[in-house]
Amino acid sequence: GAGVSQSPRYKVTKRGQDVALRCDPISGHVSLYWYRQALGQGPEFLTYFNYEAQQDKSGLPNDRFSAERPEGSISTLTIQRTEQRDSAMYRCASSLGGGLAGVSDTQYFGPGTRLTVL
Amino acid sequence: ILNVEQSPQSLHVQEGDSTNFTCSFPSSNFYALHWYRWETAKSPEALFVMTLNGDEKKKGQISATLNTKEGYSYLYIKGSQPEDSATYLCAPAYSGAGSYQLTFGKGTKLSVIP
């Protein structure tokens, strides 16, 4: 079956522009996570959705970052007024269960969006 | 900020050698531990999720153990092959109000020399 997909795969933008990154989780997966991954490092948690509810956004670095999952499926991570320090790989992952059940389920990662801010 | 430590940071082994590495994490409020295999330029690939103290999981020649009381997990690779070359990441999760995140370690980078 289809895995987690993300688009675009690569995004180059100029400092100050807004970007929107899309994640399409595995069908039927309740939990959706966004991570940021610097070169050579493990993923760093950004935010978590249980269906359409954003239940944990403690990892969002500042208020320029926001995310939504309005119908409990596709999610969008938006970065406003991008800065060079935002350059990274942005990955999403999904898991079948919700809440703590989702945390103990396998998380399936998407291919990521490589964001470069010039 | 959780302190998740993986050691060694990197290692090189000969093809056919067995190897193991460690993930250490705080034990308080522990809920689950994930192991991932990650090749650069690819997505992290899930290996195991473990929750119970004393858990042992196996997938092919790779196995893992979990000690939740002292906060560590070992990953073992028996008879390493060049295709096992990757970075192995561990990520614990904790129970607690509003806590749904995995905290990843920096990984152990394994290179298997043919």
Interface residues (C-beta under 8 A of the other chain):
Chain A: V4 S31 Y33 G40 Q41 G42 P43 E44 F45 Y48 N50 Q55 D56 S58 G59 R91 G99 L100 G102 V103 S104 D105 T106 Q107 Y108 F109 G110 P111 G112
Chain B: Y31 A32 H34 W38 T40 K42 S43 P44 E45 A46 V49 T51 L89 A91 A93 S95 G98 S99 Y100 Q101 L102 T103 F104 G105 K106 G107
